[in-house]
Amino acid sequence: MNQKYFSWKWMVFLAALFLTSCKVPYDPPLKSSKTHFLVVDGFVNVDGTTNIKLSRTRNLSKGDTAAYINEINASVIIIDEQNNLYPLYETGGGNYSAYYTLNPNIRYRLQITTVDQKKYLSDFVPCKLSPPIDNLGWKLKDGDVQIFVNTHDPNNHTTFYRWDYTETWEFHSDYYSTLIYDSEYKQVVNRSYPVYVCYRSRNASNILLGSSAKLQEDVIHEGPIALIPNHDKRISVLYSTLVTQYALDSAAYNYWYAMKGNTENTGSIFDPQPNQTTGNIHCVTDSTETVIGYIGAGSIQQARIFISNSEMMPGWNQKFNCTEYDVPKDSVEFYLSGSTYIPYDTDPPGSPMPNGYFSASASCVDCTITGTLEKPIFWP
């Protein structure tokens, strides 16, 4: 055998062996910690309901599926600089709430005592009263729907703004079902209530900030709130979002700006790298303990907008993408006893003595899989 040919084949074999042997799963080493830092999320509303959410950070671990850790059975009290106390009451899920009308001309702080008798205090902060929201609007942007806010402070006292929102939408199943499979009697029967019209709500998951510090007037023009992609099912029937506006002082703005950088802008080495942002809450019992959160005080402003599917461009709603199956009458148990298919009509339609049943994938027939039948009280 040719010596060069043999050497060349041997080098290729070694290279292939080296490359394939390197393809092993890599689990980065994670520092184990038994510490769950307290997270305080909320705002002292001097003219309405104050809600404070207490939770704990989770340890990062391989295949992390740990449940959300709510801080329950705590004592939460608003304290003003004249030492008046305003308790908040536990409402479940780590939430503590109460309605108060407070003096906006003095400062406030929050006192928290956890069930293990650890005490936490936030710094005293002045009240920042939010100016009204001038209007919410929307416009098409490259086929997407951009929701925006306009606001201004004629006294030039606000400068720094934060918004959050809760969006709600109505959606319909792709098929109207009058039937349901009865697993007890192993047959298809008439459905007792429709599962065609549903509603769903969710809160904003990103941090929304605005500043007029570099402007001559305290004006926010078309501050972006939410971007809804083209063809999104949220505007398949009717969509609404309730926007809440907060006025911030510079310290609060800097805290939320850093948090935004930690949670949203860390995608490459050119983005700001994560920093330890702890806010203005401190553990009095143990000064070395880390606490996450920033408590501000003031008033809020809210506004709601509705967007109808009839306002969208033609073709916004895409065609059904459902798996259909015509189930023979003698095979209903086999095909319909699971959760894959749901019957929606007889074959032939409306027949009292059907040969079978038209069915489709469950998510296309039963809207309660992803929504609720309960209509919101504010819905038109």
N, C-alpha and C positions, 0 to 999 in steps of 0.2 A: 504494500500500500504506500502511496505517495506520502512522504513525511509531512509536507506542508498541508496536504488535504486532511490528514489525520489531526494535526495540531489545530487547524481551523474548526473542524467539527467538535473537537474537545472544548475549545473556547466558547463556542455557541452553546454547548450543553451546560457548561458552568454558569454562563450568563443567565440562561433560562432558569436554572436551578436557584440562582441567587435572587432573581426577581420574584419568582413564585413563593420562595420561602419568606419573603418580606411581607407578604400579604396576610397579616394576622391582625385581628381586632385590637384596637388600642383604647384602653380605658384610662383616661388621665387620672393621676392620683388626686384624691380629694381630701382636704383636711377635715377630719371629723371634729365635730363640735357639738356639745350638748346644750349650747346656749341658744335660746330662742328670743331674739330681741323684740321688745315691745314696739309695735307700730301703731301710731295714733293718727287717724285720718278724720278731719272735720274742721269746723269753722264756727266761731261763736257768733251767732246771728242775734243782733241786738234788737231786731224787730220781727220776730217770728220764731220758728222752730229751729233749735240747735240740735244737730245730730252728730255724735262722736262715735266713730267705729274703732274698736280696739281689737288687735289681732297680734299674732306672733309670726316672726320669720320662720321658715322651715330650713332644715339642714339639707344641703344639696347632696344627693347620693345617686348611685347608678340605678336607673329604672325608677326614678322618684315618682311615686304615686300617692304621696302622703296627703291626707285631707287638710283642708284649710283650717288653721288653728285660730279660733276665736277666743278672745279673752273675756271670760264670763265672771259674774258675781263680783265685779269691781265697784268701787265707789268713785263716781265722777262728779265734780263740782266746779261750777264757774265761780270765780272770785274776782270782785272788782277792787280797785286800789283803795276803796274806803272800807274794805274787809267785809262787804256784804257777800253772802253765800247764796248760790242758786243751784240746787242739786239737779242732776239729770237722772232719768229713770231707765232701767234696763228694759229693752223692748225685744230682746232675742237676737241671736246671731252675732253677739259682740257689739250691738248697737245700744247707745245710751242717748235718750232724747228728752226734751222738754220745750215748752213754748214760753218765752219771756219777752216783755218789752222793757229794754234796758236803756240807761242813760248813755247816749252816744258820745258824750263829751269827756268821759273818763276812760281809763285803761282797764283791760281785763286779762286774766290768766286762767289756766285750767289746772285743777288738782286731781290726781288720780291715785287711788290706793287699791292695789290689787289684792286678790284673795290671800296671797302669802305675806301681806302686810308691807309690801314695798311701796314707797311713796314717790310720786313723780310730780314735778311742777313745770309748767311752761313759763316763759318770760312774760312779763306784762307787755301788752301791745296796745297801741292806740286804735281807735275805731276808724275804719275807712269805709265811707258810705259810697255805694256804687251809684253812678248816674243811671238814668233810665236807658234801656235799649231803644234806640231810635226805630230800628226795624230789622227783621230777619228777611233775607231774600235768597234767591237761588238763580243760577244761570247754567247753561250748558257749556261745558269746557271739554273740547275734543270728544264729544259724545257722552261724557260723564256729567253728573249733576253735582255742581259745587254749591253748598249751602254756606252763606256768609252772614256776618253781623255788622251792623253800623251803630256806632254810639259816639257820644262826645260829652265832655264836661266843660260847660261854658265858663266855669271858675278856674279851670286849669289846675285842679287839685288832685286828679286821679293818677294820670300818667301810666300806671301799670295795671294791667287787666289780666284776669284769668277767666276761662269759661269751661263749663262741662255741660253735658247734655244727656238726656234720655230719649232714645228714639223708639217709636212704636209703629208697627205697620200691620195692615190687614192683608191677608193673602188667601187664595182659594186653592182647593185641591184641583188636580187636573181632570178628575172624574167626579161626578155627583153619584154617590152610592146610596141606594135604598135598601141594600141587603147586607147581611153579616152572617158569618159561619158560626153556628151554635155547636161548640165542642161537646156539650153534654149530650145532645140528641144527634150529633153528627149529621147535621143537615143545614142548608141555607135557609134563613128566615128573614123576615122584614126587620130592618134596622129601626130602633126606637127613637133615635135622634140623629140628625145629620152631622156629618164630619167634613163639611165642605168649606165653611167660612171660619177662619181662625185669626188670632192676633198674637203678636210676639213683641216683647220689649227687651231692650238691653241698654246698659250704660256705656258711656264713652270709655274707651280703653287707652286713649292717648291724652297727653297734657297739652292744653291749648292756651297760649299766652299771647299778649299783645302789648305794645309799648308805643307811646307818643313822645318819648323823651327827646327824640331827635327832630321833632316837628315844632313849628311855631305855635300851633294850637293843639289842644288836647282832644284829638279826633282820631277815631279808628274807622277807616273806610274799607268795607268789604273784608273784614277779618275772617279768614277761612275757618269753618267749623267742621264740616263733614264732606267727604267726597264719596258719592255713590256711583259705582261703575256702571257703564252702559249695560243694559239688559238685566240689571240686578233685580231680584224678585221682590225686594223691599218696596219698589214702586210698581208692582204688578197690579195693584188695586188702589190703595190709599196709604200714604206715608205721613208721619208726623214726627217732629222733634221738639222737645222742650229744652230751651237753652237757659242756663243759669249763669249770671255774670257776677264776678267778684272784683272789688277794687283792692289792690295790693299796695303795701308799702315796699320800699326798695329791698328790704331784707327778705320779705316773703317772695318777691319776684325772683331774687337771686337764688333762693332755695328751689323754687319750682323750675327755674331755668336749668339748674344743675341736675335736678331729677329727670327732666326731659332729656338731657344729654345722656344720662345713665341708661335710660330705658328705651330710647328711640334712635339715637344717633350713633350707636356703636356698631357699625357694620364693617369697618375696615381700619387699617392702621392710620388712615388719614382723618378719621373721625375722632372727636374727643373721647378720651379713655375714661372708664368708670372712676368715680371718686366717692369717698365716703361722706355722704351728705346726711347729717343728723338733725338739722333743724334747730328749733328753740325749746325743746323739751328735755328735761334732765331728771335723772334718778337722784333723789335726795338721800335715799338710804345707802346707795352705793355710787359714788361719783364717777367710778370707772366704767359703769355699765352704759352701753350704747342704747340710745332710744332714737327711733326713726319717726319723723313727722314734724310738721310746722303748724302751730295754731295761730290763726289770725282772728280778727274781730271786725265786725262792721255790719253792713246791710247787703242784701242781694237784690238783683233785679232779674226777672224772668220774662221770656217771650216764647210763643209757640207758633210753628208754621206747619201748614198742611200742603202736601203735594199730591196731586191726583195723577193716575196713569193716563187720563185723557189729555193731560198737558204734555205728555212725552211725544217724541217723534215716532212716526210709524215704524213698526218692527221692533219696538222696545221689548215686548214680551216675546220670548223665543218659543218655538214649537215644543210640544211635549217630548220628553225623552224618557218614556216609560216602557217597561216590558209588559206586554199584554199576553193573555192566555185565555183561550176558550175552553173552559173546564167541562168535560162531559158529566152528565148528571150522576153517573155511577162511579165517578172518580173524585167527588168533592172532598172526601176525607183525606185522600192522598195529597191533593194539591192545595187545599185550603186550611188544613188543620194547623199548619205552621204559621209563621208571620211573614212569609214571602209574598203571597198573593192575597188580595181582598176582592170579593165579588162586588160588582157595581150594578149589574143589570142581568136580566134573564136573556137566554138565547132560545127563540127570538125575543126581542125587546117587548116587555109588558105581557108576556105570555103567562097564563095561570098554570099551564102544564109545559114547562120548558124542557128542552132537550139538554140544556146545560146552562152555564153561567159565564158571562163575560167578566173577566177579572184583570187586574193590573197590579203592578208592584205596590206594596203597602204605602210607601211614601207619596205615591201619586193619587191615592184614594182617601187616606185618613190624614187630615191636616193636623190632628192632635199629636202626631208623632213629633212634630217640631214646634207646635204652638198650643194655644189654649182657646177654648170656645167662649170664654168670658169676655164680653165686649167692654172695653175701658169706659169709664163714666164720662170722659170728655169726648168720646168718639161721636161724630155727627151721625 
